[in-house]
């Protein structure tokens, strides 16, 4: 039984060391990315907080973005129509009417507009906002969990 107790104590010791090392590495990584932890509630309240926007401002911003997207959609449709017209005129008049450079230039412009529209839509996706909020919540929970465990073991030693 003594032998079993020694093995169990060694296992517990190594497990505790692993937990401490893991917590230290996690805390160092979080501090490297987010900066040092704020220790007290007074310091936390004095820390910078992002400006909160009102519902009216949010609605105004959304409507402005929707108008911009509608305008860009209209521009894309116009460019697509120009390319179709140029190709149709080229087909009717023969290969001498329009050179490939004009069509290629319009196609590049169309592709650039489509890429820009896709990137803007991806930036404002609700999934991205939800992911950011979830990441913030998980970071806060891990920070408080680390502090609680360190505080608990800090009182023992």
N, C-alpha and C positions, 0 to 999 in steps of 0.2 A: 504494500500500500504506500510506503514511503517513496518508492521509486515512481509510482504513478503520480503522487503529489508533486514530486520534483519536476516531472515532465509537464504537468499541468501548470505549475508556476512559471516554468520557462516559456511555455506557449503563451501564457497571459502576458508575461513581460515583453516578448517579441511582438505580440499583438498591440500592446500599448505603445511601444516604440514606433511601430508602423503607423498607428493612428496619429501620433504626435508629428512624425515626419511628414505625413500626408497633409495634415492641417497646416503645418508651416509652409509647405510648398504651395498649397492652395492660396493661403493668405498672401504670400509673396507674389504669386501670379496675379491675383486680383488687384493688389496694390500697384503692381507694375502697369496694369492696364487702366485702372480707375483712379489711381492716386491713393494716398494713405487714408486709413479709416478715420472717421471722426469719432473721438472717444466719448465725449459727454453730450448730453442732450442740449446744453447751452451752445456748444460749438456746432452741433447739428442744426439748430435753429438759425444760427448765424451764417451757416453755409449758404452758398448761392443756390437759389431755386429758380427754375425756369419760369418765365412769365406765363400766366394762364390767360388764355384767350377766351373771350366770351362766345356764346353760341351764335350771336349775330355776325361776329367777325369770321367764324368758321364757315357759316353759310355763305357769306359774301365771298370768301376765298374759294369755296367749292364751286359757286356759280361762275366765278371768274375763270377757274380752270376748265369748267365745262364749255364756256364760250371759246376759250383758246383751242380746246380740242375740236370743237365744231368747225372753227375757222381753219384749222390744220387739215381736217378731213376734207373740207371744201377745196383747199389748195391741192391736196393729193388727187382728188377727183378731176380737177382741172388739168393737172399734169398728165394723168392717165389719158384723158380725152385728147390732149395735144399729141401724145405719142401715137394714139390710134389714128388721129387725123393725118399725121405725117406719114405713117406707114401706108395708110389708104391712098394718099396722094402719090406716094412713091410707087405703089403698085399700079396705079392708073397711068401715071406719066412715064413710067419706066425707071430704070435704075439711075438715070442721070439727074432726076429731079431733086432728090435729097441724098446727101452724102451720109455715110454711116456715122460720122463724127457728131452731127446734129442729133441724131436719134440716140446715140450713145450718151451724149451730154445730158439730154433730157432724162434718160433712164437713170443715170447716176444721181441727178437731182431728185428724182422720184424716190430712189432707194434711200438717199440721205434723209428725206422727209419722213419716210416710213420708219427708219431706224430711230429718229428723234421722237416720233409719236409713240413707238413701242417703249422706249426708255422712260418717257414721262408717265405712261400708264403703269409701268412696273413700279416706279417710285411711289405712286399714290395708292398702291394696292392695299386693300384692308388687311390682307394676310400679313403684309410687312409690318403694319402698325400693331397688329395683334402679337406678332413675334417679338417686336421690340418691348411691348408691355410685359409679355411673359418672361423675357430675358431679365428685365428689371426686377420683377417679382422674385425670380429664382436667385438672382444675385443678392437681393436683400435678405432672403431666407437663409442663404448659405453664410452670409456675413454674420447674421445674428446667431446662427447655429454654431459657427466657429467660435464666436465670442463667448457663448454660453459654455461650450465644452472646455475652452481654455480657462475660463473663469472658474469652472468647477474643479479642474485639475490644478489650477494655480493656487487655490485655497488649500489643497492637500499638501503641497510642497513648499 
